[in-house]
């Protein structure tokens, strides 16, 4: 590798400055300093990223952030944008558009926690801005960065599964509402409940394993059967329990998603339900199949053979444990540093997931199947 001195004297001072810039750690700001934001900040520190500031409307959150991480927390976005090259946004869903659009218009790169937005219309406005921006917007679909998923996806690309035709996607908690009375359980702020919180991950991972086909139609039923009850019996809760009065979102969903070329997804998602919890994703292909446990990262392959005698092969794949959020951040930081837009976790994939979520909610409300194919409004390009 050339040294800065060699580059400066061998070519030009400008080349030396460009090289220095290329190897400077990206300056990262964090917008939204609640629990999720604090978690992201901790992962950034583990990666030795240059965390230069945070932003939150709550003074208590700013003070806590400054005390724990030793960097300035701002109240005004312009102050943060002046010192940062990129931002990670972890606000409640309602505010994703405001901060993502503002950061992109300011020339910054953005890592936006899932979902893209609280509503389809808001998500479409983010995508429109991202397509015109110099920077990029990457979505927080961290489950893709599991080592087991990387193995699974690579086997798929090699053709080991043949044609992957169906995914059973489960993200089910027995009791796991994330704090009744918090923004998570307020439809106006979150945009929905278990479907938009957990289902967004399940839908993305399922479509990712199908190579993101075009979705033709969805049929779904959302339910709210536990969060509004006085006798709801949590064993543990992510946030404080303010009771059932302000719970107005879904706590479970069952849905079926049909894509082009006969590919399908069956979806089970729940914050609370009277059944065993499960994080299993079952992949069905014409030559082989697999079961991936999102919670434990366990991966099992299912195959058949006829060598010697007809037989079935169930094989366990063991991978190194991975911190999926750190791996996601590492890809984001590399994109910020090099200026190369990441080719996955894109806003195009994010809006595809948002359209499925919107269609499932509409299907549940109408009691009818909702068609998506050829109905999505085109997102304007930069030109």
N, C-alpha and C positions, 0 to 999 in steps of 0.2 A: 504493500500500500504506500502511495506517495505520502511524504510528510507535507505539512502545510508550508514549511520553508522551501522545499523543493518545488512545490507547485507555484509559489509566489514568484520565485526567481526564475523558474523555467518557463513560465508562461506569462502571467500577468497578475497584478494585485487583485483584479476582479475575480479571477479564477480562484485565488486563495480565499477570498471572502465567501465565494459560493461553496467551497469545500468546508469552510468553518461552519457555515449555515447548515450544510447537509448533515453534519455530525453533532450539531447542537441538540440537546434534549428538547423535545417539544414542550412548550409551556401550556399546562392544562389547567383550566378552570372548572369548577364544579357548581352546577346550578341545582339547588334543592339540597338542603343540608340535614334532612331527616335521617332516619335509620338506614334507608337504602343509600343515600348519599354518603353517609359515614362509612358504610361498608365499601363503597367504591373508592373512597379516599384511602382506606386502609390497604386495599389491593394496589392502588397506585404507588403507595409508599413501598410496598414489597417489591414492586418492579423498578424502584428507584426513579420513578417519573418525576418531572419537575412540576409539582403541584404549586401553582402560583396564587391561587385565590379561590374563594367560594362566594356564593350569592344566595341569600334567602331573605324573604320579607319579614321573617320573625327575628327579633333581636336576640332572643334566647338561643335560637339555633346558631346564629352568627357567633355569639360569644362562646358557645360550646365548641364550635368548629375551630375558632382561633386558639382556644386553650388546648385542644387535643392535638391539632396538627401544626400549630405554629406558623400559620399563614393568614393573611388578611381576608376577612369576609366582608363583602360589599353588599350594599342595599340597592345600588344602581347598576344596571347592566353595562352602561358605557364605561364605567370604571373597570369592570372586569374584562371587557373586550379589549381594552387598551393594553392589558398586560398578558393576554393569553393568545395562543395560536389556535386553540381548540377548546371545546367544552364538552363535558358529560352532563346530560340533563336527567335528573331523577325526581322531578316534581310530580305532584298528582297529575293525572292524565289530562284534565281540563286545560292545564297550562303548557302542555307540550308544544302546541302550535305557536304560542306567543314567543317562547324562548328559542325554539328551533328556527323559526323564521327570522327572528331578530339576529341570532348568531350567524346564520347563513348569509343574510344580507350584509353583515359586518365583515364578511370574508373569512369566517372561521369554519373549521371542520367540526362536525357534531357526532357524538355517540349518544343516541337517544334511547333511554330505557323503553322497553315494550310497555303497552302497545304503541303504535304510531301516534294515536290520538284517542280522545274519548268518543269521537264520532267519525263516520265516514267522510262527511263534508270537511271537517277539520283536517283529517288525514290527507285528503286530496290537495288541500292548500299547502300543506308541508311539502308534498311531492312536487307540486308546481314550482315552489321556490327552490327546492333542491336541484331540479333540472336546469335552472337558470344560474345557479350559484357557481362561483369558482371553487368553493370547497365542496366537501361531500358530507352526506348524512348516512351513518351506519346505525342499524337497529340492534337492540340488545337481546338478540336471540342466542343466549349463551349456551344452551344445551347442545348446539352444534359442535361446540369445542370440547366435548367429552372425548377422551381417547377412544373409548369404545365406539362412539358414533363415527369417529374418523376411520376406524377399522371397518365398520359396517359399510360406510359410504364407499370406501375404496374397493371392498369386495364387490359392491354393486356395480361400480364403474368397470371392474374387470369382467363382469358378466357372470359372476358365480351364481347369482340368484335367477339368472334368465330374465324374464320380463316380470318386474315387480307390479303386481296387480291390485293389492289391497293392503291397507295398514289399519290395524286396530290400535287406536291412540287412547290411552287412559292416563288421566291425571286426577286421581280420586283420593280425597281425604275423608276419613270417617267423621272427624270433628276438627275443623280447621278454618273457621271464619276468622279473618285477620283483624279482629277488633271491631265489634259492633259500635256504630256511632262514629267511626273514623271515616276519612274520605273514601276508603275502599268500599264502604257499604252505602255510599251516597250516589245515586244514579246521575245527578247533575254534574258531579265532579269526576267520578270514575267512568261514567258511560255505561256501566253494567257491573255485574258481580263476578261470579266464578268464571263465566265464559271469557270475559275480557281480561281477567287477571291470570287464570291458569290456562284457559283454553287457547289463548294466543300462543303460548309455548307449544301446546300439543298440536295445534293446527300447523304451525310453522314447521315443526320437526317432521310431521307426516308428509306435508307437501314437499319438503326438502328431500326426503327419502324417495319420493316419486318424481324427482327432478322438476318440481314446480309446474305441473301441467295446468292447462286452463280448466278452471272449475265451471261445470255446466249448470249444476243445480244443487240445492241443499234442502233438507227437511230436518227440522229440529224442534225440540220441546225444551224450554227452560222452566225451571221450577223454583219456587221460594217457599220452602216447607219447614225450615228450621230457624233461620235467622230472626224471624219475627215472633218467636215463641218465648214466653216468660220462663218456661222450663227448659230452655236450651242448656245442654250440659257439656260445656267444653272441659277437656282435661288440661289443655294449655291454650293460650291465645297470644298471637303475635303482638297485639296492642291491648289497650284497656277496654273492658266491656262496659259500654254505656247503656246497655239494655236494648230492647227490641224496638223502641218507639221510632227511631229514625232509620231502620233497616228497610230499604226499598229496592233491593236488587235481587238477582237470581243467586241461589246457592248451589244449583246443580243444572246440568244440561245433558241431554242425549241427542245426538245428531248423526245424520248420514250425509256424506259429501260425495257427489258423483262428478268425476272429471272426464276429460276427453279420453278416447281409446279404451274405455271400459275400466279405467282405474278408479278406485273408490277408497274412502276413509270412513270408518265408524268411530265415533267420538263419544267418550264418556268422561265428563269433568264434574268435579264436585268439591265444594268447600266442606259440605256436611251431608252425610247420607248414612243409612243403616245397612252398611255392607263393609267388607274388609277394604282397607285402603289399597290402592295399587298405582304404580307408576309404569306399568308395562306397556311397551310398544311391540306389537307382533307384526312382522313383515312377511308377507306371503308372496313367493315368486314361483315361476314355472319350473325352475330347476332346484331351488333351495329356498329355505325360509330362515327366519331368525326371531329371537325374542331379546329385546333390550330393556333393562330396568333403568329408568331415568334416575331413580333415587340412589341405587347402589352401583350403577354403571356396569352391572353384570351383563354379559352378552353370550347367548347360546345360539348355535347354528343347527339347523335341521335339514338333513339331506338323505338321499336314498341311493343305493348302489346295487349292482348285480354281480360284482366280481366274486367268484367262488360260489356264492348263493345270494339270493335276494336279501337285502338287509337295509336297515335304517341306521343313520348315524346322527347322534345328538352330541355335539362337541361344545365344550366350554372354552371361551376365549377370555384369557386373563390379560388385562392391560395395566399399565401404571396409572395410579390415581392422578387425576388432573383437577386443577382449580380452573373451572370453566370461565369464571369472570376474569381472572388474570389472563388467561389465554386470549379471550376476546379483547381485553384492553391492549394486549401486546400487538395484535393485528391492527387495532385502531391507531396506536402510537406509531407503528411503522408507516401506516398510510399518511399520517400527519407529517412525519419526518421526511418522507420521500416525495410527497405530493401525488403518489399513485393511489387512486381511489380503490378501496377494497372491492373485490368482485363478488363478495357474498354478504349476507345481512343487508341487502340493499333496500332502498325505499320502494323499489318496484315490488320486491317480495313482501315488504311491510304492507303495502296497499292491497296486495292480493289477499293477505290474511285478514285485513280489516274488512274487505268486501265480504269474505266468508262469515265473519262475526256478525256483520250487519244483516246478512241474509238469514242467518240462523235466528236472530232476534225477530226479524220480520216474519219468518216462517212460523215461529212460536206464537206470535200475535195473531196471525191470520188463520192458523191451522192448515195452511197450504204449503206445498212445495214452492220454493222461490227459485226462479231461473236467473242465472248470472251471465251465461254466455251471450256475447254481443250486446249486453246491456250496460256495461261499464262505460262511463264517460271517459273519453281520451284525456290523458294528462298532457298539457302543452309542453313542447320541447323548448329549448333555450332560444331557438330562432323564431 
